[in-house]
């Protein structure tokens, strides 16, 4: 095609079609359209179609970044910088325009050095975004720190350094900011003025992106970053990313034990993102962050899973593929914590992976989804599947990396849960799985899955200390103390949500009494735990409590009731979809009762369970009367 005007028209149509494809999450399609658009313009594109070429190269660089095409990002950014007539032309992306204006306002340089700084900073920003998309999060954080250092902000790479969690001065600043926020009602915060100054908008957005990734690499600095974010918002007014100030500072407060204050800020963030049009595109990220970081403390897990599913749908609607995927992953993880049938979990993850493969986005499949997929299959079919290669054509754990603290913890949590459910526990595994101690030492923010891991750690410590015949007496004391530490943490969680944690507290208390030989106290706690799990819809934990209560009654010689509890456990595990675990319980029952099983099979399980749980209810009623 020789007509340059026709070439321009066709290239412009490709640009528009590519932007429309991005709005519908079709980044691969957009990449191809932008590529064709550039080719149509020919070698003289920078002279004949300057503005259109700028738009195409800018869009190409951003799309390549999302798709993790590092060489394409580098080529298109360098080409844009080399041919730009001005700063604004070379920075068509509004965010990078703001970033450069911000930097240049801090550093007075001649025009030649400004251009070099421009190229360097764009490279840093694009590198940071590429590293985030490829899960090289530490490199992303380093790139962001370099930019912030150029802006005069405190970073590990500059003269001023951020303060780690626990720093006295930082704690003083956090307390002071918390007081400022408590002195303002919700209405006054929601009606803060909006600040559109590009330097400020840029600085705030960069900090929010840093806050998003630093929790996975250097969590000891998350409190510093969150405090700086909320300080900018409260001092300067609202920017498009300001709702995230309240999310991250609320997370800081919740982790310091100020759960009510933290949840209030989380709910404020949800209101702000609805109220301010400039913030609406961040709604999927706000939903993901609020429920994942703070509201899980107080909301039922079932409601949290549903909220993340809504975030997944909103992300798809807005074309935010990354946060749609993030919400989807958290939703299915939280559903698992709530007792969703593991076959549903497996099918959901399988279908999501197939969709991503169809869109050529499988490189963005999250490690946590892989871990949960094979965890669900192991509970259904047995541990052997973990070494049997791919299932549903989903990559195995050995094929993926666990590049950050979060994924490493997720792998440990799945392994600990399986070790407990399949009764493959020993002191070596427990030494490896010091979940609570590791969370404290790394200063990771608490999440629902981590806290459920603490619960399993407590169960495992009590079980091994009670049943292991070869355990050293000193080691047994240490395991009991670990169990008590986990119990104390789970009790503190129950203060904010009895729905999620009451049954877990009761079961840990029962195991503590059982381990210490306080048998009169153990029995009602076991049956209360079964009842609580049933009432709060945690079918898998009803199964766990029933089996452990059956173990206790079997030891006491109450074989008929023990058998009923064991078989109720089997039924609940089957409803949970954990068929392999149910078979393990059935095998254990056969081993315990032998030929006597045929006699016990005449037991009416339903009626016996009603009697056991009604006795528990009567005991609770009597205890309340005594207290009154």
C-alpha positions as CSV (number, residue, x, y, z in Angstrom):
1,X,0.0,0.0,0.0
2,X,1.7,3.2,-1.2
3,X,-0.9,5.8,-0.1
4,X,0.4,7.2,3.2
5,X,-3.0,8.6,4.2
6,X,-4.6,5.1,3.8
7,X,-1.7,3.7,5.8
8,X,-2.4,6.2,8.6
9,X,-6.1,5.4,8.6
10,X,-5.5,1.6,8.8
11,X,-2.9,2.1,11.6
12,X,-5.3,4.4,13.5
13,X,-8.0,1.7,13.2
14,X,-5.5,-0.8,14.6
15,X,-4.8,1.5,17.5
16,X,-8.5,1.9,18.4
17,X,-9.2,-1.8,18.0
18,X,-6.2,-2.6,20.3
19,X,-7.4,-0.2,23.0
20,X,-10.9,-1.8,22.8
21,X,-9.3,-5.3,23.1
22,X,-7.4,-4.1,26.3
23,X,-10.7,-2.9,27.7
24,X,-12.0,-6.5,27.3
25,X,-8.8,-8.1,28.8
26,X,-7.5,-9.1,25.3
27,X,-3.9,-8.0,25.7
28,X,-2.5,-10.6,23.3
29,X,-5.0,-9.4,20.6
30,X,-4.1,-5.8,21.4
31,X,-0.4,-6.5,21.1
32,X,-0.9,-8.0,17.6
33,X,-3.1,-5.0,16.5
34,X,-0.5,-2.5,17.7
35,X,2.2,-4.4,16.0
36,X,0.3,-4.4,12.7
37,X,-0.5,-0.7,13.1
38,X,3.2,0.1,13.4
39,X,4.1,-2.0,10.4
40,X,1.5,-0.3,8.2
41,X,3.1,3.1,8.9
42,X,6.4,2.1,7.3
43,X,9.9,3.4,7.8
44,X,8.9,7.1,7.6
45,X,6.4,6.8,10.4
46,X,8.2,9.3,12.7
47,X,8.2,12.0,10.0
48,X,4.8,11.4,8.4
49,X,2.7,10.1,11.3
50,X,4.4,11.4,14.4
51,X,1.5,11.6,16.9
52,X,0.0,8.3,15.8
53,X,3.4,6.6,16.0
54,X,3.9,8.0,19.5
55,X,0.5,6.5,20.5
56,X,1.2,3.2,19.0
57,X,4.7,2.8,20.6
58,X,3.4,4.0,23.9
59,X,0.5,1.5,23.8
60,X,2.8,-1.3,22.6
61,X,5.3,-0.7,25.5
62,X,2.5,-0.8,28.1
63,X,0.9,-4.0,26.6
64,X,4.2,-5.8,26.3
65,X,4.8,-5.0,29.9
66,X,1.5,-6.6,30.9
67,X,2.4,-9.7,28.8
68,X,5.9,-9.8,30.3
69,X,7.6,-9.4,26.9
70,X,10.8,-7.8,28.2
71,X,12.7,-7.4,24.9
72,X,9.6,-5.8,23.3
73,X,9.2,-3.4,26.2
74,X,12.9,-2.3,26.0
75,X,12.7,-1.9,22.2
76,X,9.6,0.3,22.1
77,X,10.5,2.4,25.1
78,X,14.0,3.1,23.6
79,X,12.5,3.9,20.2
80,X,10.0,6.3,21.7
81,X,12.6,8.1,23.7
82,X,15.0,8.4,20.8
83,X,12.4,9.9,18.5
84,X,10.5,12.1,20.9
85,X,10.4,15.8,20.1
86,X,9.5,16.7,23.7
87,X,9.1,15.2,27.2
88,X,5.3,15.1,26.8
89,X,5.6,13.2,23.6
90,X,7.9,10.6,25.0
91,X,5.7,10.2,28.0
92,X,2.3,9.6,26.5
93,X,1.4,7.5,29.5
94,X,0.0,10.0,32.0
95,X,1.5,8.3,34.9
96,X,5.1,8.5,33.5
97,X,4.5,12.1,32.5
98,X,3.6,12.9,36.1
99,X,6.6,10.9,37.4
100,X,9.0,12.8,35.2
101,X,7.5,16.2,36.1
102,X,7.9,15.2,39.7
103,X,11.6,14.2,39.3
104,X,12.5,17.2,37.3
105,X,11.0,19.5,39.9
106,X,13.4,18.0,42.4
107,X,16.5,17.9,40.3
108,X,17.7,20.8,38.2
109,X,19.6,19.4,35.2
110,X,20.5,20.7,31.7
111,X,18.4,19.5,28.8
112,X,20.9,16.7,27.8
113,X,21.0,15.2,31.3
114,X,17.2,15.6,31.6
115,X,16.8,13.4,28.5
116,X,19.2,10.8,30.0
117,X,17.3,10.9,33.3
118,X,14.1,10.6,31.4
119,X,15.2,7.4,29.6
120,X,16.7,6.0,32.8
121,X,13.5,6.6,34.8
122,X,11.2,5.2,32.2
123,X,13.4,2.1,32.1
124,X,13.2,1.8,35.8
125,X,9.4,2.1,35.9
126,X,8.8,-0.3,33.0
127,X,11.3,-2.7,34.5
128,X,9.4,-2.6,37.8
129,X,6.1,-3.3,36.1
130,X,7.6,-6.1,34.1
131,X,9.2,-7.7,37.2
132,X,5.8,-7.6,39.0
133,X,4.1,-9.4,36.1
134,X,6.9,-12.0,36.0
135,X,6.9,-12.5,39.8
136,X,10.4,-11.1,40.1
137,X,9.1,-9.0,42.9
138,X,12.4,-8.2,44.6
139,X,13.7,-6.6,41.4
140,X,10.4,-4.6,41.1
141,X,10.8,-3.3,44.6
142,X,14.5,-2.3,44.0
143,X,13.5,-0.4,40.8
144,X,10.7,1.5,42.7
145,X,13.1,2.3,45.6
146,X,15.5,3.8,43.0
147,X,12.8,6.1,41.7
148,X,11.7,7.1,45.2
149,X,15.3,7.9,46.2
150,X,15.5,10.2,43.2
151,X,12.4,12.0,44.6
152,X,14.0,12.4,48.0
153,X,12.0,9.8,49.7
154,X,13.3,7.4,52.4
155,X,14.4,4.1,50.9
156,X,17.1,1.5,51.7
157,X,19.0,2.8,48.6
158,X,19.0,6.5,49.6
159,X,20.6,8.6,52.3
160,X,17.4,8.4,54.4
161,X,16.2,4.9,55.1
162,X,12.7,3.5,55.8
163,X,12.0,2.4,59.4
164,X,11.2,-1.3,60.0
165,X,8.2,-2.6,61.9
166,X,8.9,-2.2,65.7
167,X,10.9,1.0,65.3
168,X,9.9,3.3,68.3
169,X,9.7,6.5,66.2
170,X,7.6,4.7,63.6
171,X,5.2,3.3,66.2
172,X,4.9,6.8,67.6
173,X,4.0,8.2,64.2
174,X,1.5,5.3,63.6
175,X,-0.2,6.0,67.0
176,X,-0.4,9.7,66.2
177,X,-1.9,9.2,62.8
178,X,-4.4,6.7,64.2
179,X,-5.5,9.4,66.7
180,X,-5.9,11.9,63.8
181,X,-8.1,9.4,62.0
182,X,-10.2,8.6,65.1
183,X,-10.8,12.4,65.6
184,X,-12.4,12.6,62.1
185,X,-15.7,11.0,61.3
186,X,-16.3,9.1,58.1
187,X,-18.3,11.9,56.5
188,X,-15.5,14.4,56.8
189,X,-12.9,12.0,55.3
190,X,-15.3,11.0,52.4
191,X,-15.6,14.7,51.6
192,X,-11.9,15.5,51.5
193,X,-11.0,17.8,48.7
194,X,-9.4,16.2,45.6
195,X,-5.8,17.1,44.8
196,X,-5.0,16.9,41.0
197,X,-1.4,18.0,41.2
198,X,0.5,15.6,39.0
199,X,3.5,15.5,41.2
200,X,1.5,14.4,44.1
201,X,-0.7,12.0,42.2
202,X,2.4,10.4,40.8
203,X,4.2,10.1,44.1
204,X,1.1,8.5,45.7
205,X,0.5,6.0,43.0
206,X,4.1,4.9,43.0
207,X,3.9,4.3,46.8
208,X,0.7,2.3,46.4
209,X,2.4,0.0,43.8
210,X,5.3,-0.3,46.2
211,X,3.0,-1.2,49.0
212,X,1.4,-3.9,46.9
213,X,4.6,-5.8,46.2
214,X,6.8,-5.0,49.3
215,X,4.6,-7.2,51.5
216,X,6.0,-10.2,49.6
217,X,9.7,-9.2,49.6
218,X,10.5,-6.9,52.6
219,X,7.4,-7.0,54.8
220,X,9.4,-5.3,57.6
221,X,8.9,-2.0,55.7
222,X,5.2,-2.3,55.0
223,X,4.3,-0.2,58.0
224,X,6.6,2.6,57.0
225,X,5.1,2.7,53.5
226,X,1.5,2.6,54.7
227,X,2.2,5.4,57.2
228,X,3.8,7.5,54.4
229,X,0.8,6.9,52.2
230,X,-1.9,7.9,54.7
231,X,0.2,10.9,55.7
232,X,0.3,12.2,52.1
233,X,-3.5,11.7,51.8
234,X,-4.4,13.4,55.1
235,X,-2.0,16.3,54.5
236,X,-2.6,16.9,50.8
237,X,-6.1,15.6,49.9
238,X,-7.5,12.8,47.8
239,X,-5.8,11.4,44.7
240,X,-7.1,8.5,42.6
241,X,-5.1,6.0,44.6
242,X,-6.1,7.4,48.0
243,X,-8.5,4.6,48.9
244,X,-5.5,2.4,49.1
245,X,-4.0,4.6,51.7
246,X,-6.8,3.6,54.0
247,X,-6.5,-0.1,53.0
248,X,-2.8,-0.3,53.8
249,X,-2.8,1.8,56.9
250,X,-5.8,-0.2,58.1
251,X,-3.8,-3.4,57.6
252,X,-1.0,-1.9,59.7
253,X,-3.4,-1.1,62.5
254,X,-5.0,-4.6,62.4
255,X,-1.7,-6.3,62.6
256,X,-0.8,-4.2,65.6
257,X,-4.0,-5.5,67.3
258,X,-6.2,-2.5,66.5
259,X,-8.6,-4.6,64.5
260,X,-11.7,-2.4,64.9
261,X,-9.8,0.8,63.7
262,X,-8.2,-1.2,60.8
263,X,-11.6,-2.5,59.6
264,X,-13.1,0.9,59.8
265,X,-10.5,2.2,57.4
266,X,-11.0,-0.8,55.1
267,X,-14.7,0.0,54.9
268,X,-13.9,3.7,54.3
269,X,-11.7,2.6,51.3
270,X,-14.7,0.7,49.8
271,X,-16.9,3.8,50.2
272,X,-14.2,6.1,48.7
273,X,-13.7,4.0,45.6
274,X,-17.5,4.1,45.0
275,X,-17.8,7.8,45.6
276,X,-14.8,9.2,43.6
277,X,-15.0,8.7,39.9
278,X,-11.2,9.1,39.5
279,X,-10.7,6.1,41.8
280,X,-13.2,3.7,40.2
281,X,-10.7,1.9,38.1
282,X,-9.0,0.8,41.3
283,X,-12.1,-0.9,42.7
284,X,-10.9,-4.5,42.0
285,X,-7.6,-3.8,43.8
286,X,-9.4,-2.2,46.7
287,X,-11.8,-5.1,47.1
288,X,-8.9,-7.6,46.9
289,X,-6.8,-5.7,49.4
290,X,-9.5,-4.8,51.9
291,X,-11.0,-8.3,52.4
292,X,-7.6,-10.0,52.1
293,X,-5.9,-7.7,54.7
294,X,-8.5,-6.5,57.2
295,X,-12.2,-7.5,56.8
296,X,-11.4,-11.2,57.0
297,X,-10.8,-10.6,60.8
298,X,-14.5,-9.8,61.3
299,X,-16.5,-11.3,58.3
300,X,-17.4,-14.9,57.9
301,X,-15.1,-16.7,55.5
302,X,-18.0,-17.5,53.3
303,X,-18.8,-13.8,53.0
304,X,-15.2,-13.0,52.3
305,X,-15.0,-15.5,49.5
306,X,-18.2,-14.0,47.9
307,X,-16.7,-10.5,48.2
308,X,-13.6,-11.6,46.3
309,X,-15.7,-13.3,43.7
310,X,-17.5,-9.9,43.2
311,X,-14.0,-8.3,42.8
312,X,-13.2,-10.9,40.2
313,X,-16.3,-9.9,38.2
314,X,-15.7,-6.2,38.6
315,X,-12.1,-6.7,37.4
316,X,-13.3,-8.5,34.3
317,X,-15.8,-5.7,33.6
318,X,-13.2,-3.0,34.0
319,X,-10.5,-4.9,32.0
320,X,-8.2,-5.2,35.0
321,X,-7.0,-8.7,34.3
322,X,-4.4,-8.7,37.1
323,X,-6.7,-7.9,39.9
324,X,-9.5,-10.0,38.5
325,X,-7.2,-13.0,38.6
326,X,-6.0,-12.0,42.1
327,X,-9.5,-11.8,43.4
328,X,-10.4,-15.1,41.8
329,X,-7.4,-16.8,43.5
330,X,-8.2,-15.4,46.9
331,X,-11.9,-16.3,46.5
332,X,-11.2,-20.0,45.8
333,X,-8.6,-20.1,48.6
334,X,-11.0,-18.6,51.1
335,X,-13.8,-20.9,49.9
336,X,-11.5,-23.8,50.7
337,X,-11.0,-22.4,54.2
338,X,-14.8,-22.3,54.5
339,X,-15.2,-25.9,53.6
340,X,-16.1,-25.8,50.0
341,X,-16.0,-29.3,48.4
342,X,-12.5,-29.9,47.1
343,X,-13.8,-31.3,43.8
344,X,-15.4,-27.9,43.1
345,X,-12.1,-26.2,44.0
346,X,-10.2,-28.5,41.6
347,X,-12.7,-27.9,38.8
348,X,-12.7,-24.2,39.2
349,X,-8.9,-23.9,39.1
350,X,-8.7,-26.3,36.1
351,X,-11.3,-24.2,34.2
352,X,-9.5,-20.9,35.0
353,X,-6.2,-22.3,33.8
354,X,-7.8,-23.5,30.5
355,X,-9.2,-20.0,29.9
356,X,-5.8,-18.5,30.5
357,X,-4.2,-20.9,28.1
358,X,-6.8,-20.0,25.4
359,X,-5.9,-16.3,25.9
360,X,-2.1,-17.2,25.9
361,X,-1.9,-15.8,29.5
362,X,-0.8,-19.1,31.2
363,X,2.5,-17.5,32.3
364,X,0.4,-15.3,34.7
365,X,-1.2,-18.3,36.5
366,X,-0.6,-17.8,40.2
367,X,1.5,-20.3,42.2
368,X,-1.1,-20.4,45.0
369,X,-3.7,-21.7,42.5
370,X,-1.3,-24.5,41.5
371,X,-0.6,-25.4,45.1
372,X,-4.3,-25.5,46.0
373,X,-5.2,-27.5,42.8
374,X,-2.9,-30.4,43.7
375,X,-3.8,-30.1,47.4
376,X,-7.4,-30.6,46.6
377,X,-6.6,-33.6,44.4
378,X,-4.5,-35.2,47.1
379,X,-7.3,-34.9,49.6
380,X,-9.6,-36.6,47.1
381,X,-7.3,-39.3,45.7
382,X,-4.4,-39.6,48.0
383,X,-0.8,-38.3,48.4
384,X,0.5,-40.4,45.6
385,X,-0.9,-37.9,43.0
386,X,1.6,-35.3,44.2
387,X,4.3,-37.4,42.4
388,X,2.3,-38.5,39.4
389,X,2.8,-35.6,37.1
390,X,0.2,-33.2,35.7
391,X,-3.5,-33.6,36.4
392,X,-6.0,-31.6,34.3
393,X,-2.9,-30.4,32.4
394,X,-2.3,-27.9,35.2
395,X,1.5,-27.3,35.9
396,X,2.7,-29.2,39.0
397,X,4.3,-27.6,42.0
398,X,7.8,-28.7,40.8
399,X,7.2,-26.8,37.5
400,X,6.5,-23.5,39.2
401,X,8.7,-21.3,41.3
402,X,7.8,-20.1,44.8
403,X,9.5,-16.7,44.4
404,X,8.2,-14.9,47.5
405,X,7.5,-15.3,51.1
406,X,3.8,-15.6,50.5
407,X,4.1,-18.6,48.1
408,X,6.6,-20.3,50.3
409,X,4.2,-20.0,53.3
410,X,1.3,-21.3,51.1
411,X,3.3,-24.4,50.2
412,X,4.1,-25.0,53.8
413,X,0.5,-24.6,54.9
414,X,-0.7,-27.1,52.3
415,X,1.9,-29.6,53.4
416,X,1.1,-29.2,57.1
417,X,-2.6,-29.6,56.5
418,X,-2.0,-32.8,54.5
419,X,0.4,-34.1,57.1
420,X,-2.2,-33.7,59.8
421,X,-5.2,-35.1,57.8
422,X,-3.2,-38.1,56.7
423,X,-1.6,-38.6,60.1
424,X,1.9,-38.4,58.7
425,X,3.2,-36.1,61.5
426,X,6.5,-36.3,63.3
427,X,8.9,-34.0,65.1
428,X,10.9,-33.3,62.0
429,X,7.9,-32.1,60.1
430,X,6.9,-29.9,63.0
431,X,10.4,-28.4,63.2
432,X,10.1,-27.5,59.5
433,X,6.5,-26.1,59.9
434,X,7.0,-23.5,62.6
435,X,4.3,-21.3,61.0
436,X,3.6,-19.0,63.9
437,X,7.2,-18.4,64.7
438,X,8.1,-17.7,61.0
439,X,5.2,-15.2,60.7
440,X,6.5,-13.3,63.7
441,X,10.2,-13.4,62.6
442,X,9.4,-12.2,59.0
443,X,6.9,-9.6,60.2
444,X,4.4,-10.8,57.6
445,X,0.9,-9.3,57.8
446,X,-1.6,-11.8,59.1
447,X,-4.0,-13.4,56.5
448,X,-6.8,-15.8,57.0
449,X,-4.9,-18.7,55.5
450,X,-1.9,-18.0,57.7
451,X,-4.1,-18.1,60.8
452,X,-5.7,-21.3,59.8
453,X,-2.2,-22.6,59.3
454,X,-1.5,-21.6,63.0
455,X,-4.6,-23.6,64.0
456,X,-3.3,-26.7,62.2
457,X,0.1,-26.2,63.8
458,X,-1.5,-26.2,67.2
459,X,-3.5,-29.4,66.4
460,X,-0.4,-31.1,65.2
461,X,1.7,-30.1,68.2
462,X,-0.8,-31.5,70.6
463,X,-1.4,-34.7,68.6
464,X,2.3,-35.5,68.3
465,X,3.0,-34.7,71.9
466,X,0.2,-37.1,73.0
467,X,0.6,-40.0,70.6
468,X,4.3,-40.2,69.8
469,X,5.8,-43.1,71.8
470,X,9.4,-42.1,71.1
471,X,9.2,-38.4,71.9
472,X,11.7,-37.0,74.4
473,X,10.0,-35.5,77.5
474,X,11.7,-32.1,77.0
475,X,10.5,-32.1,73.4
476,X,7.0,-33.0,74.5
477,X,7.0,-30.0,76.8
478,X,8.1,-27.7,74.0
479,X,5.4,-29.0,71.7
480,X,2.7,-28.4,74.4
481,X,4.1,-24.8,74.8
482,X,3.8,-24.3,71.0
483,X,0.3,-25.6,71.2
484,X,-0.6,-23.1,73.9
485,X,1.0,-20.3,71.9
486,X,-1.2,-21.1,68.9
487,X,-4.2,-21.5,71.1
488,X,-3.6,-18.0,72.5
489,X,-3.4,-16.5,69.0
490,X,-6.6,-18.3,67.9
491,X,-8.4,-17.1,71.0
492,X,-7.5,-13.5,70.1
493,X,-8.9,-14.0,66.6
494,X,-12.2,-15.3,68.1
495,X,-12.6,-12.0,69.9
496,X,-13.3,-10.4,66.5
497,X,-15.2,-13.3,64.8
498,X,-16.7,-16.1,66.8
499,X,-18.2,-17.4,63.6
500,X,-14.8,-18.2,62.1
501,X,-12.8,-19.2,65.2
502,X,-15.1,-20.5,68.0
503,X,-15.0,-24.1,66.9
504,X,-11.2,-23.9,66.4
505,X,-10.7,-22.5,69.9
506,X,-12.9,-25.2,71.4
507,X,-11.0,-28.0,69.6
508,X,-7.6,-26.7,70.6
509,X,-8.8,-26.4,74.2
510,X,-10.1,-30.0,74.1
511,X,-6.7,-31.2,72.8
512,X,-4.8,-29.3,75.4
513,X,-7.0,-30.8,78.2
514,X,-6.7,-34.3,76.6
515,X,-2.9,-34.0,76.4
516,X,-2.5,-32.8,80.0
517,X,-4.8,-35.6,81.3
518,X,-7.7,-33.3,82.3
519,X,-10.2,-35.7,80.9
520,X,-13.3,-34.4,82.5
521,X,-12.8,-31.1,80.8
522,X,-11.8,-32.5,77.5
523,X,-15.0,-34.4,76.6
524,X,-17.4,-31.4,76.6
525,X,-14.9,-29.3,74.7
526,X,-14.6,-31.9,72.0
527,X,-18.4,-32.2,71.5
528,X,-18.8,-28.4,71.7
529,X,-16.3,-28.1,68.9
530,X,-18.2,-30.5,66.7
531,X,-21.4,-28.6,67.4
532,X,-19.8,-25.2,66.7
533,X,-18.3,-26.3,63.4
534,X,-21.7,-27.7,62.3
535,X,-23.5,-24.5,63.2
536,X,-21.0,-22.3,61.4
537,X,-20.9,-24.5,58.2
538,X,-17.3,-25.7,58.5
539,X,-17.9,-29.2,57.3
540,X,-14.2,-30.2,57.1
541,X,-13.6,-29.0,60.6
542,X,-16.7,-30.8,61.8
543,X,-15.0,-33.9,60.4
544,X,-11.7,-33.2,62.1
545,X,-13.4,-32.5,65.5
546,X,-15.6,-35.6,65.2
547,X,-12.6,-37.9,64.6
548,X,-10.6,-36.4,67.5
549,X,-13.6,-36.7,69.8
550,X,-14.0,-40.3,68.7
551,X,-10.3,-40.9,69.6
552,X,-10.9,-39.5,73.0
553,X,-14.1,-41.6,73.7
554,X,-12.4,-44.7,72.3
555,X,-9.6,-44.3,74.9
556,X,-12.3,-43.9,77.6
557,X,-13.9,-47.2,76.6
558,X,-17.1,-45.6,75.2
559,X,-16.9,-47.6,72.0
560,X,-20.4,-47.1,70.7
561,X,-20.3,-43.3,70.9
562,X,-16.7,-43.3,69.6
563,X,-17.8,-45.4,66.6
564,X,-20.7,-43.0,65.9
565,X,-18.3,-40.0,65.9
566,X,-15.8,-41.8,63.7
567,X,-18.5,-42.6,61.1
568,X,-19.8,-39.1,61.3
569,X,-16.3,-37.9,60.6
570,X,-16.2,-40.1,57.5
571,X,-19.5,-38.7,56.3
572,X,-18.3,-35.1,56.8
573,X,-15.0,-35.8,55.0
574,X,-16.9,-37.3,52.1
575,X,-19.2,-34.2,51.9
576,X,-16.0,-32.1,51.9
577,X,-14.9,-34.3,49.0
578,X,-11.8,-35.5,50.8
579,X,-12.4,-39.2,49.9
580,X,-8.8,-40.3,50.6
581,X,-9.0,-38.8,54.1
582,X,-12.3,-40.5,54.7
583,X,-10.8,-43.9,53.7
584,X,-7.9,-43.3,56.1
585,X,-10.4,-42.8,58.9
586,X,-12.4,-45.9,57.9
587,X,-9.2,-48.0,57.9
588,X,-8.3,-46.7,61.3
589,X,-11.8,-47.7,62.6
590,X,-11.4,-51.2,61.2
591,X,-8.0,-51.4,62.9
592,X,-9.3,-50.3,66.3
593,X,-12.5,-52.4,66.4
594,X,-11.6,-55.4,64.3
595,X,-14.3,-58.0,64.2
596,X,-16.4,-55.9,66.7
597,X,-17.1,-53.5,63.8
598,X,-19.9,-55.8,62.5
599,X,-21.7,-55.4,65.9
600,X,-21.2,-51.6,66.0
601,X,-22.6,-51.3,62.4
602,X,-26.0,-51.8,63.9
603,X,-25.6,-48.4,65.8
604,X,-27.9,-45.7,64.6
605,X,-25.3,-43.0,63.8
606,X,-27.8,-40.2,63.4
607,X,-29.6,-40.8,66.6
608,X,-26.3,-41.3,68.6
609,X,-24.9,-38.0,67.2
610,X,-28.1,-36.2,68.2
611,X,-27.8,-37.6,71.7
612,X,-24.1,-36.7,72.0
613,X,-24.6,-33.2,70.8
614,X,-27.8,-32.7,72.9
615,X,-25.8,-33.7,76.0
616,X,-23.3,-31.1,75.0
617,X,-26.0,-28.5,74.7
618,X,-27.4,-29.5,78.1
619,X,-23.9,-29.2,79.7
620,X,-23.5,-25.7,78.2
621,X,-26.9,-24.7,79.6
622,X,-26.0,-26.0,83.1
623,X,-22.7,-24.1,83.0
624,X,-24.5,-20.9,82.1
625,X,-26.9,-21.4,85.0
626,X,-24.0,-22.0,87.4
627,X,-22.2,-18.8,86.2
628,X,-25.4,-16.8,86.6
